[in-house]
Amino acid sequence: MRWILPALLLALGPSAPALAGGGPCRLCRDGDTLTAPQEQAAPMALQVETSLDFDRVILTGAAGGTAKVGPDGGRTTSGALAPMTGRAMNGEVVIRGEPGRAVRVELPRRIELFGFSGGTLSIDTITSDLPAFPRLDSDGRLRIRFGGALFVSGDAEGNYRGDVPITVDYL
C-alpha cells in the first residue's frame, strides 16, 4: 500500500499582485492596507490501518468473473468465481491533520496488480465511504474505508500485489 502526500502544503495568501506587497485596499478606508494572513497549516499524515485484500479468488470456469470487496467489508463474487474466504477485507486509512479543515482526497480509479510470475490483473473500480465534502473532525482525523472490483479471467494463477496511491491536500 502506498500513500502520497504533497511535499508542499498550501498556505492562504493573496491572489492579486497589488495585494501581495500590502498595497492599498479598494474596499478599505484611505490609508488602510490589506495584508495576507501568514497561516501555516498543520502537517498532514496518512496511516494505513488495513490493506485491501481479496485473499484467495478461485476461478471455477473459463468464462471469468468478478470479485468485489465493498467499503463496508462486504464480499461478493459473480461469474465463474468461487466465494471469497473470510480473510478478504476492505482497505482502511486514517488521515490526520488540522482539526476541522476541509480536505481533498483522491483515490485511484484503477489499480494494476502485478504477479510474481509476470502476469497482471487490475482492480477496475475503486469504491469508498468518503463523504462528498470531506473534512477532518474535531480531533483532526478522517477515516476512509475503500474496496474494489477485481475481474479475473484465463490463466491468472499466482500471487498479485499493487499500490493504492492516495493523494490528500488541504482545501
DSSP file (Angstrom, degrees, kcal/mol; ACC not computed):
  #  RESIDUE AA STRUCTURE BP1 BP2  ACC     N-H-->O    O-->H-N    N-H-->O    O-->H-N    TCO  KAPPA ALPHA  PHI   PSI    X-CA   Y-CA   Z-CA
    1    1 A M              0   0    0      0, 0.0     2,-0.4     0, 0.0   162,-0.1   0.000 360.0 360.0 360.0 130.4    0.0    0.0    0.0
    2    2 A R        -     0   0    0    162,-0.1     2,-0.4     2,-0.0   164,-0.3  -0.931 360.0-165.1-121.7 145.0    1.5    3.4   -1.0
    3    3 A W        -     0   0    0     -2,-0.4     2,-0.5   162,-0.2   164,-0.1  -0.964   5.5-153.2-129.1 151.3    0.3    6.8    0.0
    4    4 A I  B     +a  167   0A   0    162,-2.6   164,-0.8    -2,-0.4    -2,-0.0  -0.983  11.9 178.9-126.1 126.7    1.2   10.1   -1.5
    5    5 A L        -     0   0    0     -2,-0.5   164,-0.1   162,-0.2   162,-0.1  -0.969  37.7-104.4-121.6 143.5    1.2   13.4    0.3
    6    6 A P        -     0   0    0      0, 0.0     3,-0.1     0, 0.0    -2,-0.0  -0.381  19.2-137.7 -66.1 144.3    2.2   16.7   -1.3
    7    7 A A  S    S+     0   0    0      1,-0.2     2,-0.5    -2,-0.0     0, 0.0   0.780  92.1  47.7 -71.6 -26.1    5.6   17.9   -0.3
    8    8 A L  S    S-     0   0    0      2,-0.0     2,-0.4     0, 0.0    -1,-0.2  -0.968  73.7-154.1-121.4 121.7    4.3   21.5    0.0
    9    9 A L        -     0   0    0     -2,-0.5     2,-0.3    32,-0.1    32,-0.1  -0.770  27.7-114.8 -91.7 139.7    1.1   22.3    1.8
   10   10 A L        -     0   0    0     -2,-0.4     2,-0.3   160,-0.2    31,-0.1  -0.531  25.0-157.5 -77.7 135.6   -0.7   25.4    0.6
   11   11 A A        -     0   0    0     -2,-0.3     2,-0.1    29,-0.1    29,-0.1  -0.831  32.0 -98.0-104.7 150.7   -1.0   28.4    3.0
   12   12 A L        +     0   0    0     -2,-0.3    27,-0.4    27,-0.1    -1,-0.0  -0.435  59.1 150.0 -66.7 139.9   -3.6   31.0    2.5
   13   13 A G        -     0   0    0     -2,-0.1     7,-0.1    25,-0.1    25,-0.1  -0.968  47.1 -73.1-161.3 171.4   -2.4   34.1    0.7
   14   14 A P        -     0   0    0      0, 0.0    22,-0.0     0, 0.0    21,-0.0  -0.346  26.5-162.2 -72.8 153.6   -3.4   36.9   -1.7
   15   15 A S        +     0   0    0     -2,-0.0     3,-0.0     4,-0.0     5,-0.0   0.661  67.8  78.8-108.0 -21.7   -4.0   36.2   -5.3
   16   16 A A  S >> S-     0   0    0      1,-0.1     3,-1.1     2,-0.0     4,-1.1  -0.737  75.3-136.8 -90.4 135.4   -3.8   39.7   -6.8
   17   17 A P  H 3> S+     0   0    0      0, 0.0     4,-0.7     0, 0.0     3,-0.3   0.825 103.0  60.5 -59.6 -32.2   -0.3   41.1   -7.3
   18   18 A A  H 34>S+     0   0    0      1,-0.2     5,-1.3     2,-0.2     3,-0.2   0.808 107.0  46.4 -65.9 -27.6   -1.4   44.5   -5.9
   19   19 A L  H X45S+     0   0    0     -3,-1.1     3,-1.8     3,-0.2    17,-0.3   0.713  94.5  75.9 -85.7 -21.3   -2.2   42.9   -2.6
   20   20 A A  H 3<5S+     0   0    0     -4,-1.1    -1,-0.2    -3,-0.3    -2,-0.2   0.842  99.1  43.8 -62.3 -33.6    1.0   40.8   -2.4
   21   21 A G  T 3<5S-     0   0    0     -4,-0.7    -1,-0.3    -3,-0.2    -2,-0.1   0.278 124.1 -99.8 -93.8  11.7    3.0   43.9   -1.4
   22   22 A G  T < 5 +     0   0    0     -3,-1.8    -3,-0.2    12,-0.2    -2,-0.1   0.816  65.4 172.3  76.8  30.0    0.4   45.1    1.1
   23   23 A G      < -     0   0    0     -5,-1.3    11,-1.3     1,-0.2    -1,-0.1   0.018  42.2 -59.7 -66.7 177.4   -0.9   47.7   -1.4
   24   24 A P  B     -C   33   0B   0      0, 0.0     2,-0.5     0, 0.0     9,-0.2  -0.263  49.9-128.5 -64.2 145.5   -4.0   49.8   -0.9
   25   25 A C    >   -     0   0    0      7,-1.1     3,-0.7     4,-0.2     7,-0.1  -0.823   5.5-151.4 -94.9 128.7   -7.3   48.0   -0.4
   26   26 A R  T 3  S+     0   0    0     -2,-0.5    -1,-0.1     1,-0.2     4,-0.0   0.707  98.4  46.9 -72.9 -19.8  -10.1   49.2   -2.7
   27   27 A L  T 3  S+     0   0    0      2,-0.1    -1,-0.2    -3,-0.0     2,-0.1   0.450 101.8  81.7 -99.2  -1.9  -12.7   48.2   -0.1
   28   28 A C  S <  S-     0   0    0     -3,-0.7     3,-0.1     1,-0.1     2,-0.1  -0.472  88.0 -92.1 -99.3 169.9  -10.9   49.9    2.9
   29   29 A R    >   -     0   0    0      1,-0.2     3,-2.0    -2,-0.1    -4,-0.2  -0.332  65.0 -69.3 -71.3 163.3  -10.8   53.5    4.1
   30   30 A D  T 3  S+     0   0    0      1,-0.3    -1,-0.2    -6,-0.1     3,-0.1  -0.295 123.7  19.0 -55.2 133.7   -8.0   55.7    2.8
   31   31 A G  T 3  S+     0   0    0      1,-0.3    -1,-0.3    -3,-0.1     2,-0.1   0.156  93.8 122.0  91.3 -18.6   -4.6   54.7    4.2
   32   32 A D    <   -     0   0    0     -3,-2.0    -7,-1.1    -7,-0.1     2,-0.3  -0.472  44.9-159.9 -73.4 148.8   -5.8   51.2    5.2
   33   33 A T  B     -C   24   0B   0     -9,-0.2     2,-0.5    -2,-0.1   -10,-0.1  -0.918  12.1-134.8-126.5 156.8   -3.8   48.3    3.7
   34   34 A L        -     0   0    0    -11,-1.3     2,-0.4    -2,-0.3   -12,-0.2  -0.952  23.0-175.6-112.3 123.5   -4.7   44.7    3.3
   35   35 A T        -     0   0    0     -2,-0.5   -15,-0.1   -13,-0.1   -14,-0.1  -0.920  28.0-112.1-118.9 148.0   -2.1   42.1    4.2
   36   36 A A        -     0   0    0     -2,-0.4     2,-0.1   -17,-0.3   -23,-0.1  -0.509  34.3-109.0 -76.2 140.7   -2.4   38.4    3.7
   37   37 A P        -     0   0    0      0, 0.0     2,-0.8     0, 0.0    -1,-0.1  -0.463  21.2-140.4 -66.2 141.4   -2.6   36.2    6.8
   38   38 A Q        +     0   0    0     -2,-0.1     2,-0.3   -25,-0.1   -25,-0.1  -0.505  38.7 163.9-102.7  62.7    0.6   34.2    7.3
   39   39 A E        -     0   0    0     -2,-0.8     2,-0.5   -27,-0.4   -27,-0.1  -0.573  26.3-154.2 -82.4 143.0   -1.1   31.0    8.4
   40   40 A Q        -     0   0    0     -2,-0.3   -29,-0.1   -29,-0.1     2,-0.1  -0.978  18.1-132.3-117.2 119.8    0.9   27.8    8.4
   41   41 A A        -     0   0    0     -2,-0.5   -32,-0.1   -32,-0.1     3,-0.1  -0.392  25.7-105.5 -71.6 145.5   -1.2   24.6    8.1
   42   42 A A        -     0   0    0      1,-0.1    56,-0.4    -2,-0.1    -1,-0.1  -0.438  47.4 -97.7 -64.6 143.0   -0.6   21.7   10.4
   43   43 A P        -     0   0    0      0, 0.0     2,-0.3     0, 0.0    -1,-0.1  -0.279  37.9-131.7 -63.4 150.6    1.3   18.9    8.7
   44   44 A M        -     0   0    0     53,-0.1     2,-0.3   124,-0.1    53,-0.2  -0.733  20.7-171.8-102.7 153.1   -0.8   16.0    7.4
   45   45 A A  E     -D   96   0C   0     51,-2.3    51,-3.0    -2,-0.3     2,-0.5  -0.990  10.9-153.8-140.4 149.1   -0.2   12.3    7.8
   46   46 A L  E     -D   95   0C   0     -2,-0.3     2,-0.5    49,-0.2    49,-0.2  -0.991  11.4-167.6-125.8 125.0   -1.8    9.3    6.4
   47   47 A Q  E     -D   94   0C   0     47,-2.9    47,-2.6    -2,-0.5     2,-0.6  -0.949  17.0-137.1-116.8 128.6   -1.8    6.0    8.3
   48   48 A V  E     +D   93   0C   0     -2,-0.5    45,-0.2    45,-0.2     3,-0.1  -0.745  22.8 175.8 -84.7 118.2   -2.8    2.7    6.7
   49   49 A E  E    S-     0   0C   0     43,-2.7     2,-0.3    -2,-0.6    44,-0.2   0.899  70.7  -1.8 -86.0 -49.5   -4.9    0.7    9.1
   50   50 A T  E    S-D   92   0C   0     42,-1.8    42,-2.5    39,-0.0    -1,-0.4  -0.992  70.3-126.5-142.0 149.2   -5.7   -2.3    6.8
   51   51 A S        -     0   0    0     -2,-0.3     2,-0.3    40,-0.2    38,-0.1  -0.697  34.8-102.5 -92.3 145.5   -4.7   -3.1    3.2
   52   52 A L        +     0   0    0     -2,-0.3     2,-0.4    36,-0.1    38,-0.2  -0.541  50.7 179.4 -64.4 126.7   -7.3   -4.0    0.6
   53   53 A D  B     -K   89   0D   0     36,-2.8    36,-2.3    -2,-0.3     3,-0.1  -0.969  32.5-175.1-142.8 119.5   -7.1   -7.8    0.3
   54   54 A F        -     0   0    0     -2,-0.4    31,-0.3     1,-0.3    34,-0.2   0.439  30.1-163.7 -88.5  -1.3   -9.0  -10.2   -1.9
   55   55 A D        -     0   0    0     32,-0.2     2,-0.5    34,-0.1    -1,-0.3  -0.327  59.2  -3.7  52.3-120.6   -7.3  -13.1   -0.2
   56   56 A R        -     0   0    0     -3,-0.1    29,-0.6    -2,-0.1     2,-0.5  -0.891  62.7-172.4-107.5 126.9   -7.9  -16.2   -2.5
   57   57 A V        -     0   0    0     -2,-0.5     2,-0.6    27,-0.1    27,-0.1  -0.978  11.1-157.7-116.0 122.3  -10.0  -15.9   -5.6
   58   58 A I        -     0   0    0     -2,-0.5    24,-2.6    24,-0.4     2,-0.5  -0.896   7.1-146.8-110.0 120.0  -10.7  -19.2   -7.3
   59   59 A L  B     -L   81   0E   0     -2,-0.6    22,-0.2    22,-0.2     3,-0.0  -0.733  15.8-178.5 -83.1 121.6  -11.6  -19.4  -10.9
   60   60 A T        +     0   0    0     20,-3.2     2,-0.3    -2,-0.5    21,-0.2   0.459  62.2  15.8-102.9  -2.8  -14.0  -22.3  -11.5
   61   61 A G  S >  S-     0   0    0     19,-0.8     3,-0.6    93,-0.1    93,-0.1  -0.938  79.5 -99.4-158.0 177.2  -14.6  -22.0  -15.2
   62   62 A A  T 3  S+     0   0    0     -2,-0.3    92,-0.5     1,-0.2    -3,-0.0   0.643 103.5  76.2 -80.8 -15.1  -13.2  -20.4  -18.4
   63   63 A A  T 3  S-     0   0    0      1,-0.2    -1,-0.2    90,-0.1     2,-0.1   0.717  89.9-140.0 -73.6 -20.6  -15.7  -17.5  -18.5
   64   64 A G    <   -     0   0    0     -3,-0.6    16,-2.9    16,-0.2     2,-0.3  -0.222  18.4-151.6  84.7 178.1  -14.1  -15.4  -15.8
   65   65 A G  E     -FE  79 152C   0     87,-2.4    87,-3.0    14,-0.3     2,-0.4  -0.980  13.1 -99.9-174.0 178.4  -15.8  -13.5  -13.1
   66   66 A T  E     -FE  78 151C   0     12,-1.2    12,-2.0    -2,-0.3     2,-0.5  -0.956  17.8-161.2-122.4 134.6  -15.7  -10.5  -10.7
   67   67 A A  E     -FE  77 150C   0     83,-2.8    83,-3.2    -2,-0.4     2,-0.4  -0.964  15.5-167.0-111.8 129.3  -14.8  -10.4   -7.1
   68   68 A K  E     -FE  76 149C   0      8,-3.2     8,-2.3    -2,-0.5     2,-0.5  -0.956  15.4-173.5-122.4 135.3  -15.9   -7.4   -5.1
   69   69 A V  E     -FE  75 148C   0     79,-2.5    79,-1.7    -2,-0.4    58,-0.2  -0.995  22.6-148.5-120.7 121.6  -15.0   -6.1   -1.7
   70   70 A G    >   -     0   0    0      4,-2.9     3,-2.0    -2,-0.5    76,-0.1  -0.392  27.3-107.2 -87.8 165.3  -17.0   -3.2   -0.5
   71   71 A P  T 3  S+     0   0    0      0, 0.0    75,-0.1     0, 0.0    58,-0.1   0.785 122.4  55.8 -58.6 -27.3  -16.0   -0.3    1.7
   72   72 A D  T 3  S-     0   0    0     73,-0.1    75,-0.0    56,-0.1    56,-0.0   0.430 124.4-104.2 -85.4   1.0  -18.2   -1.8    4.4
   73   73 A G  S <  S+     0   0    0     -3,-2.0     2,-0.0     1,-0.3    15,-0.0   0.364  70.9 148.6  92.7  -4.7  -16.3   -5.1    4.2
   74   74 A G        -     0   0    0     -5,-0.1    -4,-2.9    15,-0.0     2,-0.4  -0.353  32.0-154.1 -64.0 143.7  -19.0   -7.0    2.2
   75   75 A R  E     +F   69   0C   0     -6,-0.2     2,-0.3     9,-0.1    -6,-0.2  -0.979  19.3 164.7-126.2 131.2  -17.7   -9.6   -0.2
   76   76 A T  E     -F   68   0C   0     -8,-2.3    -8,-3.2    -2,-0.4     2,-0.3  -0.980  14.5-163.6-140.2 154.5  -19.4  -10.9   -3.4
   77   77 A T  E     -F   67   0C   0     -2,-0.3     2,-0.3   -10,-0.2   -10,-0.2  -0.960   6.9-175.1-132.1 154.8  -18.4  -12.9   -6.4
   78   78 A S  E     +F   66   0C   0    -12,-2.0   -12,-1.2    -2,-0.3     2,-0.2  -0.949  50.4  17.1-142.7 164.3  -20.1  -13.3   -9.8
   79   79 A G  E    S-F   65   0C   0     -2,-0.3     2,-0.8   -14,-0.2   -14,-0.3  -0.494 123.7 -13.6  75.5-144.3  -19.4  -15.4  -12.9
   80   80 A A  S    S+     0   0    0    -16,-2.9   -20,-3.2    -2,-0.2   -19,-0.8  -0.271 104.0 112.7 -92.6  48.2  -17.1  -18.3  -12.7
   81   81 A L  B     -L   59   0E   0     -2,-0.8   -22,-0.2   -22,-0.2   -15,-0.1  -0.964  62.6-130.3-120.8 138.4  -15.6  -17.4   -9.3
   82   82 A A        -     0   0    0    -24,-2.6   -24,-0.4    -2,-0.4    -4,-0.1  -0.468  47.4 -81.7 -74.8 155.6  -15.9  -19.3   -6.0
   83   83 A P        -     0   0    0      0, 0.0    -1,-0.1     0, 0.0   -25,-0.1  -0.271  52.0-108.7 -58.0 144.7  -17.0  -17.3   -3.0
   84   84 A M        -     0   0    0      1,-0.1   -27,-0.1    -3,-0.1   -29,-0.1  -0.349  33.8-107.0 -72.7 155.4  -14.1  -15.4   -1.3
   85   85 A T    >   -     0   0    0    -29,-0.6     3,-1.4   -31,-0.3    -1,-0.1  -0.260  32.0-102.0 -75.6 169.2  -12.8  -16.6    2.1
   86   86 A G  T 3  S+     0   0    0      1,-0.3    -1,-0.1   -31,-0.0   -31,-0.1   0.570 114.3  72.4 -68.7  -9.4  -13.5  -14.6    5.3
   87   87 A R  T 3   +     0   0    0    -33,-0.1    -1,-0.3   -31,-0.1   -32,-0.2   0.587  69.4 105.2 -85.2  -9.0   -9.9  -13.2    5.2
   88   88 A A    <   +     0   0    0     -3,-1.4     2,-0.3   -34,-0.2   -34,-0.2  -0.524  54.2 176.7 -67.4 136.2  -10.7  -10.9    2.3
   89   89 A M  B     -K   53   0D   0    -36,-2.3   -36,-2.8    -2,-0.2   -34,-0.1  -0.987  31.0-110.8-147.3 154.3  -11.0   -7.4    3.6
   90   90 A N        -     0   0    0     -2,-0.3     2,-0.2   -38,-0.2    57,-0.2  -0.333  39.9-108.1 -73.8 161.8  -11.5   -3.8    2.7
   91   91 A G  E     - G   0 146C   0     55,-2.6    55,-2.5   -39,-0.1     2,-0.3  -0.621  32.8-168.5 -88.6 153.3   -8.8   -1.2    3.0
   92   92 A E  E     +DG  50 145C   0    -42,-2.5   -43,-2.7    53,-0.2   -42,-1.8  -0.978   7.5 177.1-146.7 130.9   -8.8    1.5    5.6
   93   93 A V  E     -DG  48 144C   0     51,-2.5    51,-2.8    -2,-0.3     2,-0.5  -0.929  17.1-146.7-129.0 155.3   -6.7    4.6    6.1
   94   94 A V  E     -DG  47 143C   0    -47,-2.6   -47,-2.9    -2,-0.3     2,-0.4  -0.992   9.3-155.5-123.4 126.5   -6.8    7.5    8.6
   95   95 A I  E     -DG  46 142C   0     47,-3.0    47,-1.8    -2,-0.5     2,-0.4  -0.854  12.0-166.2 -98.6 134.2   -5.8   11.0    7.6
   96   96 A R  E     +DG  45 141C   0    -51,-3.0   -51,-2.3    -2,-0.4     2,-0.3  -0.959  29.4 106.1-122.6 141.2   -4.6   13.2   10.4
   97   97 A G        -     0   0    0     43,-2.4   -53,-0.1    -2,-0.4     3,-0.1  -0.868  66.8  -8.0-175.4-150.4   -4.1   17.0   10.3
   98   98 A E  S >  S-     0   0    0    -56,-0.4     3,-1.8    -2,-0.3    38,-0.2  -0.538  76.2-107.7 -73.6 123.9   -5.6   20.3   11.4
   99   99 A P  T 3  S+     0   0    0      0, 0.0    39,-0.2     0, 0.0    38,-0.1  -0.191  97.3   9.5 -55.3 137.4   -8.9   19.8   13.2
  100  100 A G  T 3  S+     0   0    0     37,-1.3     2,-0.2    36,-0.6    38,-0.1   0.360  91.2 139.4  79.7  -5.0  -12.0   21.0   11.2
  101  101 A R    <   -     0   0    0     -3,-1.8    35,-2.9    36,-0.2    -1,-0.2  -0.490  53.0-124.0 -78.2 141.1  -10.1   21.6    7.9
  102  102 A A  B     -M  135   0F   0     33,-0.3    69,-2.3    -2,-0.2     2,-0.3  -0.583  33.7-166.8 -76.4 143.9  -11.7   20.6    4.6
  103  103 A V  E     -B  170   0A   0     31,-2.0     2,-0.5    67,-0.3    67,-0.2  -0.917  21.8-134.4-132.5 157.4   -9.5   18.3    2.6
  104  104 A R  E     -B  169   0A   0     65,-3.1    65,-2.1    -2,-0.3     2,-0.5  -0.968  24.5-170.6-109.7 126.2   -9.4   16.9   -1.0
  105  105 A V  E     -B  168   0A   0     -2,-0.5     2,-0.6    63,-0.2    63,-0.2  -0.977   4.0-164.6-121.4 125.3   -8.8   13.2   -1.2
  106  106 A E  E     -B  167   0A   0     61,-2.9    61,-2.0    -2,-0.5    -2,-0.0  -0.946   4.7-174.2-113.7 120.9   -8.0   11.5   -4.5
  107  107 A L        -     0   0    0     -2,-0.6    59,-0.1    59,-0.2    19,-0.1  -0.826  34.7-102.2-103.4 149.2   -8.3    7.7   -4.8
  108  108 A P        -     0   0    0      0, 0.0     3,-0.1     0, 0.0    18,-0.1  -0.316  15.1-144.0 -68.6 155.0   -7.2    6.0   -8.0
  109  109 A R  S    S+     0   0    0      1,-0.3    17,-0.3    16,-0.1     2,-0.3   0.761  85.8  19.9 -84.0 -28.5   -9.9    4.8  -10.4
  110  110 A R        -     0   0    0     15,-0.1     2,-0.4    38,-0.0    -1,-0.3  -0.992  65.0-157.1-144.4 145.4   -7.9    1.7  -11.4
  111  111 A I  E     -H  123   0C   0     12,-2.1    12,-2.7    -2,-0.3     2,-0.4  -0.992  12.6-143.2-128.4 127.0   -5.1   -0.3   -9.8
  112  112 A E  E     -H  122   0C   0     -2,-0.4     2,-0.4    10,-0.2    51,-0.4  -0.735  14.3-157.3 -86.2 134.3   -2.7   -2.5  -11.6
  113  113 A L  E     -H  121   0C   0      8,-3.5     8,-2.1    -2,-0.4     2,-0.4  -0.939   4.6-153.4-112.9 135.5   -1.7   -5.7   -9.8
  114  114 A F  E     -HI 120 161C   0     47,-3.2    47,-2.0    -2,-0.4     6,-0.2  -0.922   7.3-140.5-115.4 132.8    1.5   -7.5  -10.7
  115  115 A G  E >   - I   0 160C   0      4,-3.5     3,-1.5    -2,-0.4    45,-0.2  -0.553  18.9-125.2 -89.0 153.5    2.1  -11.2  -10.3
  116  116 A F  T 3  S+     0   0    0     43,-1.6    -1,-0.1     1,-0.3    44,-0.1   0.742 113.7  53.6 -66.7 -22.8    5.3  -12.7   -9.1
  117  117 A S  T 3  S-     0   0    0     42,-0.3    -1,-0.3    40,-0.1    43,-0.1   0.315 128.8 -94.5 -95.9   8.8    5.3  -14.9  -12.3
  118  118 A G  S <  S+     0   0    0     -3,-1.5    -2,-0.1     1,-0.3     2,-0.0   0.329  83.3 126.7 101.8  -8.1    4.9  -11.9  -14.6
  119  119 A G        -     0   0    0     38,-0.2    -4,-3.5    -5,-0.1     2,-0.3  -0.294  43.7-145.7 -78.7 167.1    1.2  -11.7  -15.0
  120  120 A T  E     +H  114   0C   0     -6,-0.2     2,-0.3    40,-0.1    -6,-0.2  -0.979  17.8 173.6-134.0 149.3   -1.1   -8.7  -14.4
  121  121 A L  E     -H  113   0C   0     -8,-2.1    -8,-3.5    -2,-0.3     2,-0.4  -0.866  17.6-145.0-135.5 169.7   -4.6   -8.1  -13.2
  122  122 A S  E     -H  112   0C   0     29,-0.5    29,-1.1    -2,-0.3     2,-0.8  -0.999  16.7-136.9-143.1 149.0   -6.4   -4.9  -12.4
  123  123 A I  E     -HJ 111 150C   0    -12,-2.7   -12,-2.1    -2,-0.4    27,-0.2  -0.915  27.1-173.4 -96.8 109.1   -8.9   -3.6   -9.9
  124  124 A D  E     +     0   0C   0     25,-1.4     2,-0.4    -2,-0.8    -1,-0.1   0.636  63.3  42.5 -86.6 -15.5  -11.1   -1.6  -12.3
  125  125 A T  E     - J   0 149C   0     24,-0.9    24,-1.8   -14,-0.1     2,-0.5  -0.989  61.6-167.1-135.7 126.2  -13.4    0.0   -9.8
  126  126 A I  E     - J   0 148C   0     -2,-0.4     2,-0.3   -17,-0.3    22,-0.3  -0.954  11.6-175.2-109.9 130.1  -12.5    1.6   -6.5
  127  127 A T  E     + J   0 147C   0     20,-1.8    20,-2.7    -2,-0.5     2,-0.3  -0.910   5.2 173.8-121.5 151.4  -15.3    2.5   -4.1
  128  128 A S  E     - J   0 146C   0     -2,-0.3    18,-0.2    18,-0.2   -56,-0.1  -0.937  42.7-122.6-148.1 170.2  -15.1    4.3   -0.8
  129  129 A D        +     0   0    0     16,-1.9    17,-0.1    -2,-0.3    14,-0.1   0.059  60.8 143.0-100.8  22.4  -17.2    5.7    2.0
  130  130 A L        -     0   0    0     15,-0.2    -2,-0.1     1,-0.1    14,-0.1  -0.451  52.7-121.2 -63.8 127.3  -15.5    9.1    1.5
  131  131 A P        -     0   0    0      0, 0.0    -1,-0.1     0, 0.0    -2,-0.0  -0.276  20.9-111.3 -68.0 160.6  -18.1   11.9    2.1
  132  132 A A  S    S+     0   0    0      1,-0.3    -2,-0.1     2,-0.0     0, 0.0   0.853 115.7  29.3 -60.3 -36.3  -18.8   14.3   -0.8
  133  133 A F  S    S-     0   0    0      2,-0.0    -1,-0.3   -29,-0.0   -29,-0.1  -0.750  90.5-155.9-125.2  82.3  -17.2   17.2    1.1
  134  134 A P        +     0   0    0      0, 0.0   -31,-2.0     0, 0.0     2,-0.3  -0.297  17.7 172.4 -66.9 141.8  -14.5   15.6    3.3
  135  135 A R  B     -M  102   0F   0    -33,-0.3   -33,-0.3     6,-0.1     2,-0.2  -0.994  35.3-111.4-147.0 140.8  -13.4   17.4    6.5
  136  136 A L        -     0   0    0    -35,-2.9   -36,-0.6    -2,-0.3     6,-0.2  -0.502  40.5-120.8 -70.6 142.6  -11.2   16.4    9.4
  137  137 A D    >   -     0   0    0      4,-2.7     3,-2.2    -2,-0.2   -37,-1.3  -0.013  38.6 -80.4 -75.9-173.6  -13.1   16.0   12.6
  138  138 A S  T 3  S+     0   0    0      1,-0.3    -1,-0.1   -39,-0.2    -2,-0.1   0.677 133.9  51.9 -66.3 -16.7  -12.6   17.9   15.8
  139  139 A D  T 3  S-     0   0    0      2,-0.2    -1,-0.3   -41,-0.1   -42,-0.1   0.398 121.8-107.8 -95.2   0.7   -9.6   15.6   16.6
  140  140 A G  S <  S+     0   0    0     -3,-2.2   -43,-2.4     1,-0.3     2,-0.3   0.798  78.4 124.1  79.8  29.6   -8.1   16.3   13.2
  141  141 A R  E     -G   96   0C   0    -45,-0.2    -4,-2.7    -6,-0.1     2,-0.3  -0.911  38.3-175.9-125.7 151.0   -8.9   12.8   11.8
  142  142 A L  E     -G   95   0C   0    -47,-1.8   -47,-3.0    -2,-0.3     2,-0.5  -0.938  14.1-156.1-142.0 120.6  -10.8   11.4    8.8
  143  143 A R  E     -G   94   0C   0     -2,-0.3     2,-0.4   -49,-0.2   -49,-0.2  -0.843  11.7-172.0 -99.2 129.6  -11.2    7.6    8.5
  144  144 A I  E     -G   93   0C   0    -51,-2.8   -51,-2.5    -2,-0.5     2,-0.4  -0.985   7.2-166.1-125.6 130.0  -11.8    6.3    5.0
  145  145 A R  E     +G   92   0C   0     -2,-0.4   -16,-1.9   -53,-0.2     2,-0.3  -0.916  15.6 178.9-110.7 141.7  -12.7    2.7    4.0
  146  146 A F  E     +GJ  91 128C   0    -55,-2.5   -55,-2.6    -2,-0.4   -18,-0.2  -0.972  11.3 172.2-143.6 156.7  -12.4    1.5    0.4
  147  147 A G  E     - J   0 127C   0    -20,-2.7   -20,-1.8    -2,-0.3     2,-0.3  -0.703  11.0-159.3-142.8-166.3  -12.9   -1.6   -1.7
  148  148 A G  E     -EJ  69 126C   0    -79,-1.7   -79,-2.5   -22,-0.3     2,-0.5  -0.986  22.6-101.9-170.7 176.0  -12.9   -2.5   -5.3
  149  149 A A  E     -EJ  68 125C   0    -24,-1.8   -25,-1.4    -2,-0.3   -24,-0.9  -0.973  28.0-163.8-119.1 123.2  -13.9   -4.9   -8.1
  150  150 A L  E     -EJ  67 123C   0    -83,-3.2   -83,-2.8    -2,-0.5     2,-0.5  -0.926   5.9-153.9-109.7 122.1  -11.4   -7.4   -9.4
  151  151 A F  E     -E   66   0C   0    -29,-1.1   -29,-0.5    -2,-0.5     2,-0.4  -0.849  13.9-171.0 -97.2 130.2  -12.1   -9.1  -12.8
  152  152 A V  E     +E   65   0C   0    -87,-3.0   -87,-2.4    -2,-0.5     2,-0.3  -0.972  14.7 151.2-123.1 132.8  -10.4  -12.4  -13.2
  153  153 A S        +     0   0    0     -2,-0.4   -90,-0.1   -89,-0.2   -91,-0.1  -0.980  45.2   1.0-152.1 162.9  -10.2  -14.5  -16.4
  154  154 A G  S    S-     0   0    0    -92,-0.5     2,-1.4    -2,-0.3   -95,-0.1  -0.158 115.9 -14.8  62.7-149.9   -8.0  -17.0  -18.2
  155  155 A D  S    S+     0   0    0      1,-0.2    -1,-0.2     2,-0.0   -93,-0.0  -0.648  77.7 142.5 -92.7  80.2   -4.8  -18.3  -16.7
  156  156 A A        +     0   0    0     -2,-1.4    -1,-0.2   -37,-0.1    -2,-0.1   0.028  21.0 149.6-108.4  25.2   -4.3  -15.8  -13.9
  157  157 A E        +     0   0    0    -42,-0.0     2,-0.2   -40,-0.0   -38,-0.2  -0.290  34.0  59.6 -63.8 141.7   -2.9  -18.1  -11.3
  158  158 A G  S    S-     0   0    0    -42,-0.1     2,-0.4   -43,-0.1    -2,-0.0  -0.767  86.8 -56.5 137.0-178.6   -0.4  -16.7   -8.8
  159  159 A N        -     0   0    0     -2,-0.2   -43,-1.6     2,-0.0     2,-0.4  -0.848  49.8-166.3 -99.2 133.8    0.1  -14.0   -6.2
  160  160 A Y  E     +I  115   0C   0     -2,-0.4     2,-0.3   -45,-0.2   -45,-0.2  -0.942   9.1 179.0-125.7 143.3   -0.6  -10.4   -7.2
  161  161 A R  E     +I  114   0C   0    -47,-2.0   -47,-3.2    -2,-0.4     2,-0.3  -0.971   4.7 166.9-138.7 153.9    0.3   -7.1   -5.5
  162  162 A G        -     0   0    0     -2,-0.3     2,-0.3   -49,-0.2   -49,-0.1  -0.974  31.1-106.3-158.4 168.9   -0.2   -3.5   -6.3
  163  163 A D        -     0   0    0    -51,-0.4   -51,-0.2    -2,-0.3  -160,-0.0  -0.764  13.7-151.2-102.8 147.3   -0.1    0.0   -4.9
  164  164 A V        -     0   0    0     -2,-0.3     2,-0.4  -162,-0.1  -162,-0.1  -0.866  17.9-155.3-114.9  92.4   -3.1    2.2   -4.0
  165  165 A P        -     0   0    0      0, 0.0     2,-0.5     0, 0.0  -162,-0.2  -0.567  12.4-173.7 -73.8 125.8   -1.8    5.8   -4.4
  166  166 A I        -     0   0    0     -2,-0.4  -162,-2.6  -164,-0.3     2,-0.4  -0.984   6.3-161.1-121.4 125.3   -3.9    8.2   -2.2
  167  167 A T  E     -aB   4 106A   0    -61,-2.0   -61,-2.9    -2,-0.5     2,-0.4  -0.906   8.4-174.6-109.2 133.5   -3.4   12.0   -2.5
  168  168 A V  E     + B   0 105A   0   -164,-0.8     2,-0.3    -2,-0.4   -63,-0.2  -0.994   7.3 167.7-131.2 132.4   -4.5   14.3    0.2
  169  169 A D  E     - B   0 104A   0    -65,-2.1   -65,-3.1    -2,-0.4     2,-0.2  -0.977  35.4-114.4-137.3 150.1   -4.5   18.1    0.3
  170  170 A Y  E       B   0 103A   0     -2,-0.3   -67,-0.3   -67,-0.2  -160,-0.2  -0.585 360.0 360.0 -73.5 148.4   -6.0   20.8    2.4
  171  171 A L              0   0    0    -69,-2.3   -68,-0.1    -2,-0.2    -1,-0.1   0.398 360.0 360.0 -93.8 360.0   -8.5   23.0    0.7
